[in-house]
Structure formats: structure tokens, C-alpha cells
Amino acid sequence: MAIDRKEVVQRHFPKLSKVDPRSPLSVGNGEFAFTADITGLQSFPDVYEVPLSTQSNWGWHSSNGHNVYSINDVDQQQLDTYGRFVKYPLYPGQTSEIYHWLRQNPHRLQLGQLSFQFRKEDGTLAKVEDIKQIEQTLNIWEGCLYSHFTIEDCPVKVKTICHPFKDELAIRIESPILKTRRLCVQVTFPNPDVASNEWDQAIDLRWDHPERHRTNVIQQFANELLLRRCMDDDHYDVRLRWNTGEVEQTSVHQFTLWPINGEQLDLCVAFGLSEVAVSRTVDTVIQESQVYWEKFWLKGGMLDFSRCTDKRAPELERRVILSQFLLAVHSSGSVPPQETGFMYNSWFGKFHLEMHYWHAAHFPLWGRGELLEKSLGWYKKILPKAKELAQSQGYDGARWPKMVGSDGNQSPSPIAVALIWQQPHPITLAELCYRVNKRESFLKEYKYLVFESAHFMASFAVWDEARAQYVLGPPLIPAQENHQPEVSINPPYELEYWKYGLELAIKWAKRLNEPYQRSGRQLRIN
């Protein structure tokens, strides 16, 4: 009997009836996401334990400009590697300022905070405690967040939708309170700089030093506004379009939309590096989202545990369904995701490539290989830098960095630079994508990615005469991240993954009829 996919998905719509400080809900498309509070916007961020973010894959900033420093400017430690010394930027040494600048830059931007401001009948600003009768539902079949609540017994309905193919939000507000001018929508832009050398102390949006960035009005019409955000060498645009109302600049980095008449306010807000286009209507975005997410759920694998008698089955089903939606929103873009997706900046918003597997390997296993393939292409883009890193350390092939921004530059770290378990990932991920459709064109497109990854792996292994076998390390830091690189050798997980990755590379060579040679510590695929 065929699975009723819509029925399965509908069973697991997230629903909130109060503020959940650790679990705000997000809408997004893999390249961009918006995380909202119980009002459907970001009106009460202070009551949450995580930031309410608006982030993208293209929005990055480098404090004081690009290329202020390079990895060659930082002190590096030399680790004995079987009689030769290899440099690793593990510790700051005498170059602490450079070390931390390289770790923090580029960092992912918070593109802006979109929020309601409510005034009560007595003129005072409403607090979160004044928001009553909360009913919030994330309809993951449509990709739409529905937020219903009251303020002083006046009902408010909000729809929040992300366009599936644009970095754009659509918001529809329906309420009698709109006629009283006691509700307005504000967009406010934070300071882009990093607040601390410790990433977990730098996740919150910053509102100090307004002089460190600029918000310029580029175009303004009756129902449309184009803003340009500028900070050091970086910039991006924000375009707003609404059905009724007027915009006022209420501070140097804040703009307020006041409704004029009626009980419905529609607003579309698009973000981009330049030439940002915004949808004509909210209905357009709603329709695009509904079509996209229905196709998402109707394609690929599905499970239904409704007839399972094991009491754990409903929870397992819930986790499977919600994980697929969350990872499509936060981890299905054109670059590897950061560990926290678009929720907030972990490790200054950079990718940790060893985690890419956990975020994205499932896509082809569920029949959605195209969502993984989008970020697999990024490895081809940074392949020259990965080869340069390997060469600088005396190895063949391409060595993939661990903590890295979209530019592909390795970040200094007491751990990241000595990890190796991310190295076979491009081989494994490419293999998973290939298995979905087995196109020869895919093999040809990604063969250099696979082969150069394997060349480094073969080059990194060392023949141990006493053991009469190849060994990994020292130096290296195993996946557990609690061993010293100078003494770590043959961690079991890395050993097995190394073998698996090299065997896959040879399988690719055979599929392509490419000659390959295994000799000593070399694997050569021509």
C-alpha cells in the first residue's frame, strides 16, 4: 500500500503555544534562512537563548578589509614528521592579533533584524508577556510559518514564508490593530564586527559602534525601498516592497514601516549582493513555496511508522521527518554549512569540513542527491588552495582544510589544522551522489576532486619498517579532539576511513578506465 506522504508529514508540524527559548522556528531554502520568535518575526530576541538570525551563504564580512593578513603572517609550529618538520598554525605564538583575525575573518553576516513593535492602548511598548493566546505552527508541507496571537484581546495573524529560489522573505499580517498605528514593522541592521576572540561569546547581534557600518538609501518609491549596506570592503543590498503604508528612517540603521489603512499588511524583503529583485506580491512567494515543498516531500524516500507497535516508533518518525526539513533549510546550499546552519554563528560562521558529511550525506540516501551536489561543487572551486596547502607541507594531492570560510583559506587553530578525518569526505560524498544516477558525466566532472584527495591520502601515509605496514601519524589529531598531535598514531576511525576512501578512488579509476599505480606510499592515477 502506498504511503500517504502528506499525512505522514502533517503529523509532525512543529507547534508552539508559548515561547520556547531554545527552539525558535526557521524558514529557508538552503542558501538563506530566517529564524523567528512566536510573533513570526524577530520581535523579542532577548527572551531566547539563541540569536534570532537572518543569514545567507553569500553574506560575509572581513573586519577592516579583505586580506589584512594571510596564514603566512602567523607564527607556525614545526612538528616532527618522520625526520622532516612540517609547519602547522596551531598556536598564536608572538602573533596573537594576526592569529585571531584569521580565525574570525571572514565571518558570516547577520543581514538584519526584522521585527514588530507593538504599542498598547495606553501608549506603552508591549512586552513579550503581553502576547497572549499563542498558536504557532510551522507547516513544513508548504514551508510556511503561521503565527496567531492576541495583544490586549486584539487578534493578530502572521504568515512568514521564504522564497524557495531567492533570498527573500514574504510576510502577511492580518489584524484590526493595523488601523490604529499601534503596530509597525521595523528592519534594523547590526554592527558586523566580531565581539570576542571566543566564538561562543560572539554569537549575539551587536548594536554598538554604529559608525562601523553604513545603511544608505539608494532608491525610494511609494511602496518600495532599496537600501545598501556597507562595511569596510563588503556590501549588500536590501529591497523592501509593501502593499500599503509608509516608511520612515527611525535611526541611522533602522527603518520603520507604518501601515496606513486596512487590516492587512503585505511585505516582501529581499537580500543580495547587488541588483536585488523582490517579488511583486506575497501571494507569489506563498505559491512558489507551496509548490517547492510539496515536490520536495513527494520525491525521494519516505517512511510511515503509523502501524508499528513499538512505542518508540512515533518519536523516531518525528525525528526523521523534521530532520529532513531542517537540513534542507539549513544545509542544502551551494557551500558546506556551518555546524549551526543559519541559526547563528558557531566558529564565526565558518564551515567545519569534517562535519559536512553529517549534514549532507543523507540527501542522496533519501533520493535527493542534487541537494548534496550543490555544495560538492565548492570543493572544485577551492581545489587549487587545497593543493597549495598539501604542497606547502611536502605532500602530494590536495589537503582539505578543516575550519574554513567560503574563500577556502585555512584558519589557524589548536586542533583544526591537525585533523585529518575530513580528508576522505569529498571522495565519499561524490560516490554517494554518483550512486543516485550513475552518470558518466558526473564521474568525469568530479574525478580530479576524487583523485587529488586520494593522492594526498596516499602521500600522508608512512611506511613503518618495524611494523612492516603503513601508518597514519604522528603528527595528527584524531576525531575525538583530545589527543596530542605529536604522539597520535593510527587512530582506528581514520585508518578505516583512509582505506575506504582509497578503495573508492581506485574504483573511480576503474570506472573511467584511468590507469592507476600503487607503489610504496604513492597512489598515482593518471
matplotlib code that plots the C-alpha trace (Angstrom):
import matplotlib.pyplot as plt

x = [0.0, 1.4, 2.4, 0.2, 3.2, 1.2, -0.5, 2.9, 4.4, 1.3, 1.6, 4.8, 4.2, 6.0, 3.5, 4.2, 1.8, 4.4, 8.0, 10.5, 13.8, 15.9, 13.8, 12.7, 11.4, 13.1, 12.0, 14.6, 15.9, 19.4, 21.0, 19.2, 17.1, 15.2, 14.6, 11.5, 10.1, 6.4, 5.3, 6.6, 9.3, 12.2, 10.3, 11.5, 15.1, 16.1, 13.9, 15.7, 18.8, 20.0, 20.1, 17.2, 19.2, 18.9, 21.8, 22.9, 25.7, 26.9, 26.9, 30.4, 32.4, 36.1, 36.8, 39.0, 39.0, 40.0, 43.4, 44.6, 46.7, 47.4, 48.3, 51.9, 51.9, 51.1, 53.6, 53.6, 54.8, 57.0, 56.0, 58.4, 57.1, 59.4, 62.6, 61.2, 59.5, 56.0, 54.6, 51.1, 49.5, 48.4, 49.1, 49.2, 52.9, 54.0, 51.3, 48.2, 46.4, 47.0, 46.0, 42.7, 42.0, 42.5, 40.2, 37.4, 37.6, 35.7, 32.7, 29.1, 26.9, 23.7, 21.8, 19.2, 16.6, 13.0, 10.6, 7.3, 6.8, 3.6, 2.1, -0.7, -3.7, -2.0, 0.9, 3.5, 5.5, 4.2, 6.5, 6.5, 4.3, 1.6, 1.5, -1.4, -3.2, -0.2, -0.7, 2.3, 2.6, 5.3, 3.7, 6.6, 4.5, 4.2, 7.3, 5.1, 5.2, 1.7, 1.7, -1.6, -1.7, -3.5, -2.4, -4.9, -7.5, -6.9, -6.1, -3.1, -2.3, 1.1, 2.4, 6.1, 7.5, 10.9, 11.0, 12.4, 14.8, 15.5, 16.9, 13.6, 11.0, 7.3, 5.2, 1.4, -0.1, -3.8, -5.2, -7.6, -4.7, -3.2, -5.8, -4.7, -1.0, -0.2, 1.7, 4.6, 7.3, 11.0, 14.1, 17.3, 20.9, 23.5, 27.3, 29.0, 32.2, 33.1, 32.8, 35.2, 38.1, 36.0, 33.3, 30.7, 31.0, 30.4, 27.1, 24.8, 23.9, 25.8, 24.2, 27.2, 29.5, 27.0, 29.9, 31.4, 28.9, 26.6, 23.0, 22.3, 19.0, 19.6, 16.0, 12.7, 9.2, 5.7, 5.7, 9.4, 12.7, 16.3, 19.0, 22.7, 24.6, 28.4, 31.1, 34.8, 35.3, 31.9, 28.4, 25.0, 21.5, 18.1, 14.9, 11.5, 8.1, 4.8, 1.1, 0.1, 2.0, 4.8, 8.5, 10.3, 14.0, 13.8, 17.6, 20.8, 20.4, 16.6, 13.7, 10.0, 7.0, 3.8, 0.5, -1.9, -5.2, -7.0, -6.5, -3.8, -0.2, 1.9, 5.7, 8.4, 12.1, 14.9, 18.6, 21.5, 25.0, 23.6, 20.7, 18.3, 14.8, 11.8, 8.6, 5.6, 3.2, 3.3, 0.9, 3.6, 6.0, 3.4, 2.6, 6.2, 6.9, 3.9, 4.9, 8.5, 7.9, 5.2, 7.6, 10.3, 8.1, 6.7, 10.2, 12.7, 12.4, 9.6, 8.6, 5.4, 5.5, 1.8, 1.2, 4.3, 3.5, 6.9, 6.2, 9.4, 8.2, 6.3, 9.3, 11.6, 9.3, 9.1, 12.8, 13.3, 10.7, 11.8, 15.5, 14.8, 13.1, 15.7, 18.7, 17.0, 16.5, 20.0, 22.4, 21.4, 23.1, 26.0, 28.6, 29.1, 27.0, 28.4, 27.7, 24.7, 23.3, 21.8, 20.6, 23.6, 27.4, 29.3, 33.0, 32.4, 30.1, 32.8, 32.4, 34.0, 34.5, 34.7, 31.0, 29.9, 29.3, 26.8, 24.9, 24.6, 25.4, 21.8, 20.5, 21.4, 20.4, 16.9, 16.9, 17.8, 21.4, 21.0, 20.9, 24.3, 25.8, 25.2, 27.8, 30.1, 30.9, 32.5, 35.4, 36.3, 36.4, 38.9, 40.9, 43.9, 44.1, 43.9, 46.7, 48.8, 48.3, 49.4, 52.4, 53.5, 53.7, 55.5, 52.6, 51.0, 47.4, 45.0, 44.7, 41.3, 41.2, 39.0, 37.9, 37.3, 35.2, 33.7, 37.1, 38.7, 41.5, 42.6, 42.0, 44.7, 43.5, 45.0, 43.0, 41.6, 44.8, 46.0, 42.7, 42.6, 39.2, 37.6, 40.1, 38.1, 34.8, 34.9, 35.5, 32.7, 30.2, 31.0, 30.4, 27.1, 26.0, 27.1, 25.1, 21.9, 22.0, 25.4, 26.1, 29.4, 29.5, 29.4, 32.5, 34.3, 33.3, 34.4, 37.3, 40.0, 38.4, 38.4, 41.9, 43.6, 42.0, 43.4, 46.8, 47.2, 45.9, 48.5, 51.2, 50.3, 50.7, 54.2, 55.9, 56.9, 59.8, 59.4, 55.7, 56.1, 52.9, 51.8, 50.8, 49.0, 50.7, 52.2, 51.5, 47.7, 44.8, 42.1, 38.4, 37.9, 40.0, 41.6, 45.0, 48.3, 49.3, 53.0, 52.2, 49.0, 49.3, 46.9, 43.5, 41.1, 38.4, 40.8, 42.6, 39.4, 38.2, 41.5, 41.3, 37.7, 38.4, 41.4, 39.5, 36.7, 39.3, 40.6, 37.0, 36.5, 39.7, 38.4, 35.0, 36.8, 39.4, 42.0, 45.4, 46.4, 49.5, 50.1, 53.8, 55.3, 53.5, 52.2, 48.9, 49.1, 46.0, 46.9]
y = [0.0, 3.4, 5.8, 8.9, 11.2, 14.3, 12.5, 11.5, 14.9, 16.7, 14.5, 16.3, 20.0, 21.8, 23.7, 26.2, 27.7, 29.7, 30.9, 28.1, 29.9, 27.2, 26.2, 29.1, 28.1, 28.8, 29.1, 29.0, 27.4, 26.1, 29.4, 31.7, 31.3, 33.4, 32.4, 33.8, 34.2, 33.5, 36.6, 35.3, 37.9, 38.7, 41.0, 39.7, 38.3, 38.9, 36.1, 33.5, 31.6, 31.6, 34.6, 35.1, 35.2, 36.2, 34.6, 33.5, 31.7, 34.8, 37.3, 37.6, 40.4, 40.9, 43.4, 46.3, 44.9, 41.8, 40.2, 42.2, 39.2, 35.8, 32.4, 33.2, 36.1, 34.0, 32.0, 28.3, 25.4, 22.7, 19.2, 16.3, 14.1, 11.1, 13.1, 16.2, 19.2, 20.3, 23.6, 23.9, 27.2, 25.7, 28.5, 32.3, 32.5, 36.1, 36.9, 36.8, 39.6, 38.0, 34.6, 35.7, 37.9, 34.9, 32.8, 35.5, 36.6, 36.3, 35.9, 35.3, 38.4, 38.9, 40.5, 42.4, 42.0, 42.2, 42.8, 44.1, 47.0, 46.9, 49.7, 49.1, 51.3, 53.3, 54.1, 52.0, 49.4, 45.9, 43.2, 39.5, 38.9, 40.9, 38.4, 36.0, 33.0, 32.0, 29.4, 29.0, 26.2, 25.6, 23.9, 22.0, 20.7, 24.3, 25.8, 28.5, 29.6, 30.6, 32.7, 33.6, 35.6, 38.4, 41.6, 43.2, 40.8, 42.0, 39.1, 39.1, 36.6, 36.4, 34.3, 34.1, 32.5, 32.2, 32.1, 28.7, 30.2, 33.7, 35.1, 36.7, 36.8, 37.4, 38.5, 38.9, 40.5, 40.5, 42.3, 45.1, 46.7, 47.8, 50.5, 52.1, 52.5, 50.6, 48.0, 48.7, 46.6, 47.5, 46.4, 47.1, 46.4, 45.3, 46.0, 43.4, 43.1, 40.1, 40.9, 38.3, 36.0, 33.2, 32.3, 31.3, 34.8, 36.4, 34.8, 37.7, 40.5, 43.7, 47.1, 49.2, 51.3, 52.4, 54.3, 50.9, 50.4, 52.4, 52.0, 54.1, 54.7, 54.0, 54.2, 55.1, 55.0, 55.0, 51.3, 50.2, 50.9, 49.9, 50.0, 49.4, 48.1, 49.0, 47.8, 48.0, 46.3, 44.5, 45.5, 44.0, 45.3, 45.0, 45.7, 46.1, 46.2, 46.6, 46.9, 49.8, 52.1, 54.5, 54.0, 56.3, 56.2, 56.0, 55.7, 55.6, 51.8, 51.4, 51.8, 51.6, 50.7, 52.2, 50.8, 53.4, 51.7, 48.4, 45.2, 43.5, 44.5, 42.6, 43.0, 41.3, 41.8, 40.6, 40.4, 40.1, 41.3, 43.6, 44.1, 42.6, 41.8, 41.5, 39.6, 41.6, 40.1, 37.9, 35.5, 34.9, 33.7, 31.6, 29.8, 29.2, 27.9, 25.6, 24.1, 23.6, 21.9, 19.7, 18.5, 18.0, 15.7, 13.8, 13.0, 10.6, 8.2, 8.2, 6.1, 5.5, 4.0, 4.5, 0.8, 0.0, -1.3, -0.2, 2.7, 4.4, 4.5, 7.9, 9.7, 8.1, 9.0, 12.6, 13.0, 11.6, 13.9, 17.1, 16.4, 16.2, 19.6, 21.3, 20.1, 21.1, 24.6, 24.9, 22.6, 22.1, 25.2, 25.8, 25.7, 23.4, 24.5, 25.8, 23.5, 25.5, 26.1, 29.6, 29.6, 31.6, 31.8, 28.9, 29.3, 32.8, 31.3, 29.2, 25.7, 22.7, 20.4, 17.2, 17.9, 18.2, 14.5, 14.5, 17.5, 16.4, 12.7, 11.7, 13.7, 11.1, 8.3, 9.7, 10.2, 13.9, 13.8, 17.1, 18.9, 17.5, 18.0, 21.8, 22.0, 19.4, 21.8, 24.2, 21.7, 22.1, 25.8, 25.6, 22.7, 24.9, 26.1, 22.6, 21.5, 24.5, 23.6, 20.0, 21.1, 23.6, 20.7, 18.4, 16.2, 15.3, 16.0, 18.2, 18.6, 19.8, 22.4, 21.9, 25.3, 27.4, 30.3, 30.5, 31.7, 28.3, 29.7, 27.5, 29.1, 28.7, 26.5, 24.4, 21.5, 22.0, 22.2, 18.7, 16.9, 14.5, 12.8, 15.4, 14.3, 11.3, 13.2, 14.6, 11.1, 9.6, 12.4, 12.2, 8.4, 8.9, 11.4, 9.1, 6.2, 8.1, 8.3, 6.8, 9.3, 9.0, 12.8, 13.1, 10.8, 13.0, 16.2, 15.1, 12.8, 15.3, 16.0, 12.3, 11.6, 14.6, 13.8, 10.3, 11.4, 13.3, 10.4, 8.0, 10.6, 11.2, 7.5, 6.5, 3.1, 1.8, -0.6, -2.0, -2.7, -3.6, -1.6, 1.9, 4.1, 7.4, 10.0, 11.4, 14.2, 14.2, 14.8, 12.1, 12.8, 12.8, 16.0, 15.2, 13.7, 15.5, 15.6, 14.8, 11.3, 10.3, 7.4, 5.1, 6.2, 3.4, 5.5, 7.4, 4.2, 2.5, 5.7, 6.1, 2.5, 3.0, 6.3, 5.0, 1.9, 4.2, 6.3, 3.2, 2.1, 5.5, 5.0, 1.6, 3.0, 5.7, 3.3, 5.5, 3.9, 3.8, 2.7, 1.7, 1.8, 2.4, 5.3, 6.6, 6.1, 7.6, 7.9, 9.5]
z = [0.0, -1.0, 1.8, 2.2, 2.3, 3.2, 6.1, 7.5, 7.2, 8.7, 11.8, 12.7, 12.1, 14.9, 17.1, 19.9, 22.4, 24.3, 24.0, 23.7, 24.4, 22.9, 19.9, 17.7, 14.2, 10.9, 7.2, 4.5, 1.2, 1.8, 0.7, 3.1, 6.3, 8.8, 12.4, 14.1, 17.5, 18.5, 16.6, 13.2, 13.1, 15.5, 17.9, 21.2, 20.7, 24.4, 25.7, 23.6, 24.5, 20.8, 18.4, 16.0, 12.8, 9.2, 7.3, 3.9, 2.1, 0.3, 3.2, 4.7, 6.2, 7.0, 9.7, 8.4, 4.9, 2.9, 3.1, 6.0, 7.0, 5.5, 7.0, 6.2, 8.6, 11.7, 13.8, 12.9, 14.9, 13.3, 14.0, 13.5, 10.7, 10.5, 10.2, 8.5, 10.0, 8.8, 9.8, 11.4, 12.6, 15.9, 18.5, 18.4, 19.5, 19.1, 16.5, 18.6, 16.8, 13.4, 14.7, 15.9, 12.9, 10.7, 12.8, 12.8, 9.2, 7.0, 9.3, 8.3, 8.4, 10.3, 7.5, 9.5, 12.2, 11.1, 14.0, 15.1, 17.5, 19.4, 21.5, 24.0, 24.3, 27.0, 24.6, 26.3, 24.3, 24.7, 26.2, 25.4, 28.4, 26.6, 23.8, 24.6, 23.1, 21.1, 18.4, 16.1, 13.5, 11.1, 8.1, 6.6, 3.7, 2.5, 4.1, 5.8, 9.4, 10.8, 13.9, 15.7, 18.9, 20.6, 22.2, 24.6, 23.1, 19.6, 17.2, 15.0, 12.3, 10.6, 7.7, 7.3, 4.1, 2.5, -1.3, -2.4, -5.0, -3.8, -0.6, 0.1, 2.9, 2.5, 5.4, 5.6, 8.7, 9.3, 12.3, 13.3, 15.2, 11.9, 11.6, 14.9, 14.1, 17.2, 15.2, 12.9, 11.2, 11.7, 10.0, 11.9, 11.0, 13.5, 13.7, 11.6, 13.7, 15.9, 19.6, 21.1, 20.3, 21.7, 19.2, 21.8, 23.3, 19.9, 18.7, 19.7, 17.3, 18.2, 18.4, 19.5, 17.3, 14.6, 12.9, 11.9, 9.1, 6.8, 5.6, 2.6, 0.8, -2.9, -4.2, -2.6, -4.1, -2.7, -1.9, -2.4, -0.8, -1.8, 0.9, 0.5, 3.5, 3.5, 5.9, 5.1, 1.8, 1.9, 0.9, 0.2, -0.8, 0.8, -1.1, 0.5, -1.2, 0.6, -0.3, 1.9, 4.3, 4.5, 5.6, 8.0, 8.9, 12.7, 13.4, 11.5, 10.9, 11.4, 9.1, 10.2, 8.1, 9.3, 7.9, 6.5, 6.2, 6.1, 8.2, 6.0, 5.5, 3.0, 2.9, 0.8, 1.8, -0.5, 0.3, -2.1, -3.1, -5.8, -8.2, -5.8, -7.2, -5.0, -5.7, -6.8, -4.2, -1.1, -2.8, -5.4, -2.7, -1.0, -4.2, -5.0, -1.6, -1.6, -5.0, -4.0, -0.6, -2.0, -4.7, -2.0, 0.1, -2.9, -4.2, -2.6, 0.3, 2.9, 5.9, 7.8, 11.2, 12.0, 12.2, 14.2, 17.7, 19.1, 21.4, 20.2, 16.6, 16.7, 18.1, 15.5, 12.7, 14.0, 14.1, 10.6, 9.1, 10.9, 10.3, 6.6, 6.7, 9.0, 6.9, 3.7, 5.2, 6.8, 5.0, 1.3, -0.2, -2.6, 0.1, 3.1, 6.1, 9.4, 12.3, 13.4, 9.9, 9.6, 13.3, 14.5, 14.1, 15.5, 14.9, 13.5, 10.8, 9.1, 7.9, 9.7, 6.8, 8.9, 9.8, 6.1, 6.0, 8.9, 7.5, 3.9, 3.2, 3.9, 0.9, -1.8, 0.6, 0.6, -3.2, -3.2, -4.4, -6.2, -2.8, -1.8, -5.3, -4.9, -2.1, -3.6, -6.4, -3.8, -3.3, -7.0, -6.5, -3.7, -5.1, -6.1, -2.5, -1.1, -3.4, -2.4, 1.3, 0.6, -1.3, 1.4, 3.8, 1.4, 0.3, -3.0, -4.0, -2.2, 1.6, 2.6, 5.4, 8.5, 9.7, 6.6, 5.2, 1.8, 0.5, 1.1, 3.3, 6.3, 9.7, 12.4, 15.3, 18.2, 16.8, 13.3, 11.3, 12.5, 12.0, 9.0, 9.1, 6.7, 4.0, 2.5, 2.7, -0.9, -2.2, -0.1, -0.9, -4.6, -4.5, -2.8, -5.5, -8.3, -6.9, -7.3, -11.1, -12.2, -14.9, -16.6, -17.0, -13.2, -12.9, -15.4, -13.7, -10.2, -11.0, -10.2, -6.9, -6.0, -7.4, -5.8, -2.4, -2.7, -3.8, -0.5, 1.5, -0.1, 0.4, 4.0, 5.0, 6.1, 5.8, 9.2, 8.9, 12.4, 11.9, 8.2, 7.5, 6.6, 9.5, 9.9, 12.1, 14.0, 13.7, 13.6, 16.0, 15.9, 15.6, 19.4, 19.5, 22.9, 21.9, 21.3, 17.6, 18.4, 19.7, 18.0, 15.6, 13.8, 15.2, 14.3, 12.7, 10.5, 9.5, 8.3, 6.6, 4.8, 3.5, 2.4, 0.6, -1.3, -2.4, -3.7, -5.6, -7.3, -8.1, -9.8, -11.8, -13.0, -14.0, -16.1, -17.4, -16.0, -15.4, -11.7, -9.9, -6.3, -5.4, -2.0, -0.3, -3.7, -5.4, -8.9, -11.1, -14.4]

ax = plt.figure().add_subplot(projection="3d")
ax.plot(x, y, z, "-o")
ax.set_aspect("equal")
plt.show()
